[in-house]
Amino acid sequence: MQGRRREIRLSPQAESDLEDIWLYTFKTWSADQADLYHNAFVAAFDDLAAGRKSGRPVDIRDGYFKYPVGAHLVFYRILETGIVVVRILHQRMDVNRHL
């Protein structure tokens, strides 16, 4: 269900996560693949902001949601001012440690 479009912001940690993901993908595969993966995150952020998609609640943190993008999970919070992406973690990472 679509609601009003929310502003979406990335925390400094989420920005760093996104940069690290791009660099890893570039070094492992190619710049084209890194750009494609980055664009998948941008599309997911847009879908979340527009209300076209929504994540699932995170059991270990009240008020946090997670949304899958490829092999990663986008962790975010919904505030009155919009959506804040807190972290972007690989699905194999220890969420308790990194959130």
N, C-alpha and C positions, 0 to 999 in steps of 0.2 A: 504494500500500500504506500502510495506516495504522499508525503506531507510537504510542508514548506521546505525550501532549500536552506540548509544551514551552512554557515561559514565553517571551513575546515582548516585547522592549523596543525602543524607538526611540531612536537617538542624538539628541543635541540638534540636529544638522544635519538628520536625517530629520524631526524634529518641525517644524523651520523650513520644510523643503521642503513638508510636508503643509499647513501654514498658508498658505504662498505659493500652492500649487495651489488651495486653497479660495478665497482672495481673488481670484485671477486668474479662476477659473471664475465666481465671483459677479459680478465686474465685467463680464465678457464675456457671460455668459448670464443667470443668476439665482441667487438663494439656493437655490431648490429643486434646480437642476441641480448647484450646488456641494455640497449635502448628499448627493445621489445619488452623485456621484463620490467624495466622502469615504467614504460607506458601502461603495463598491466596494473601497476600500483596506482598510477595517476587515474586510470579509469575506475578502479575500485574506490578511491577517495571521492571521485565525482559521484559514483553511484550511492555511496553512503551519505554524502552531503545532500543529494537530491531525494533521498528516501526510497530509491529504487531497490536498494539492497539493505540488509541489516545483519549484524553479527549475533553471536550467541553470548549470553552472560558468561563471565569468567568466574569460576567457583572460588578462586583464591583471593580475589579482590572485588569488594563490593563496588558497584557502579562501573565496572570495566566490562568491555565487550571484546570479542575477537572475531576477525573475519579472515578467511583463508585467501591467499593469493599465491598461486604456485606452491612452492615448498615452504612458504613463510606464512606467518600469522600476523595480522595487523591488530594491535591492541589499542583500543581507544575508549574515550569517555564522552558521554553526551552531557554538555553543560547548557545553561541558559544562553550563553554567548555563542554556542556552536559545538562542533566536534573537535576534540583534541586527540590526535594520534600520539600515543604515549611511547610506544616502542613497535618495532617491526622485527620479529624474531623468527629464526628458522624453526620449523616444527620439531626438530630434535633437541632444541635448546631447553635448558632447565628454566621454566617460566618463573618459579619461585625465586630463583637466584637473580634473574635479570629484570623482573618487573618492579 
